[in-house]
Amino acid sequence: MSAPGRVVERRTFWPTALLGLIGACVAAWAGHHPWIKAAANDPFSQAQGNVDSPGITALALVALAAWGVILVTRGLARRLVAMLGLVAAGAPVPAIWGTRHHLLSTHDGSHGTAWPWVSLVALVVTFLSFVVAVMKSPVWPEMGAKYDAPTGATSTAPLEEQSSIDLWKSLDEGTDPTVGPATDPTHESE
């Protein structure tokens, strides 16, 4: 792939991630709102109170977490998490679409709200963003290696010979620069 083509594909990262994050947030929010409202004057209504959809909220939160992981991973792990998010965002879409007739009007006096449609649109946007993530993740930018876990390499120089930068680096790596190598008490001078 040419360099200009690669730059264009790298530019798809932030718009795709932003659409995916917004879609997942909106779907979680819509799943928490009432989808069916019972008629207030009908005591025999089968819908008791307001009926929301916690399953949609849970799957949308999985998709949201997947975007969080995609932002900080690279390579195969990023692509696998994008596939998991694809499943989480796509699984409820057929269920919402299948219940559209019940949500539009019911015979017991209850009525549907617009929240299922909001969640459907948000989940479709999230699903499509994960499709792009699966396809484009190999060329997307990655976090630098400085954010990786420390390797555990330590300086063997005495404390007095280390620069202040070396001391700070050893602290960042999780080692105590003031603790020197273990000394053998039998070889101490008298």
N, C-alpha and C positions, 0 to 999 in steps of 0.2 A: 504494500500500500504506500502511496506517495505521502510525503510529509504534509502537504496541505490537506489531503484527505484525512490523515490521522488527526490533525489539529481540529478539523470540523467535528470528527467523532468524539474527541475529548471534550469539546464544548457541549455535548449533549448531556454530560454528567449532571451538572447542577440543575438545569431545568427539569430533567427527568426525576432527580431526587426530590426536588421541591414539589413537583406534581404528585409524586408518590406519597410524600409526607402529608401534604394537604389532604389528599384523597383519603388516606387512612384515618387522619384526625376527624374529618367530616363524617366518615362512615361510623366511627366509634361514637361520635356525638349523636348521629341520627339513630343508631341502635338503642341508645339510652332514652330516647323520647318515645311517647306513646304512638303506636302504630294503629291501634283500634281503640276507639272511645265508645264506651257503653252509653246507651241512651239514658239520660237521667230520670226520665219518667216511666221507664219500663222495668218493673221489678222482676220480670221473668227473662230478662236478657241473659244469654249464655256468657257474654263477655262481662266479667265482673271488674268494674273499674277500668283502668287504662292498661292495655296490653302492649308491652314493649318487647324488644328482641335482644336479650343479653348475649345470645350466641353470635350475633353480628358484631356486637361490641367486642367480644373476646377475640374473634378472628381479625377484626380491624386492628386491635392492639398487637396481635402477633405480627401483622403486616408492618405496623409502625416500628416495632422492635427490630424487624428484619431490615428496615431501612437504616436504623441506627447501627446495625452490625455491618451493613454494606459500606457505610461511610468509613469504617475503620479497618476493614480487612482488604485483602488483595488476592488475586489469583483464583485458584479453584474454590477456596472457602467463600469468596465473594459470590461466585456463580452458584454454588450450592445454596447459599442463604437466599439468593434471588429466586431460585426455584421454589424454596420453601415459602417465600412471600407470595409467589405466583399462585401456589395452591391455597394459601390462606385467603388471599383476595378473591380468588375465583370460585372457591367452594360454595359460598352462600348465594352467588348470583342466580343459578338455576332455581334455588328454593324461593327466592324473592319473586322471580319472574313467574314461577308456578302458582304462587298465591295471589297474583294480581287481581283475579276475579273476586276473591273473598275480601280483599282489601278495598276494592272499589265500592261495593255495597253488600250489605248483609241483610238477611230476612228477619233478624231478631231486634231490629231497632238500633243496633250499633253501626258505626260508620268508620271507614278507614281515614287515615290522615295522609299527609304528603311525605312523611318521614321515610316510608319504605322506598319511595322513588328517589329521595335524596340519597339514601344509602346505596341504592342500586347504581346511580350515576357515579357516586364517589368510589364504589368498589370497582366499577369498570375502569375508571381513570387509574386507580391504583394497580389493577391487573395489567393494564397496558404499559404502565411505567415499569412493572416488573418484567414484562416481555422485553422491553428495551434494555433493561439491566442484564438480563440473561444473555442477550445478543452482543451487547457492547461492553460488558464488564472487562474483557481482556485489554481494551485500549483506553479505558478510563484512567484518570490520574489516581495515584495511590499515596497514602501517607508515607512520609520518609521513615527510614530505618531508625532515626533517632528516637522514635516513639516505641520501638520494640523493647522487650524485656532486657534487662542487663545481662551481659554474657558472663559476668563473674570474674573477668580478668582484673588482676590487681597489680599495682606497682610494687616491685621488689626493692626499690630504692629506699634508703632511710628517710625518715620524715623531714630532716633538715635539708635534704637534697631535692625534695619534690617542690615544684612550683605551686603557687596557690591554685592555678587552674587544675593541676593534677589532683590536688586535695579535694576540690569541689567535684571533679569527675568521679573520684572514688566514693564520695558520699552519694552521688547520684546512682552509682552502681550498687549501693547497699553495703559497702564495706566501711569499716572504721579505719581511717588513715593513721590514727594515733596508736593502734595496736600493731606492733612490729611482729616479725617472725618469732615463733616460740624459741626460747633459749633453753639450753640444757644446763641445769644447775651444777653438773659435775665439771663443766669446762670453764666455770667462772674463775677469774683471777682473784688472788687473795690480797 
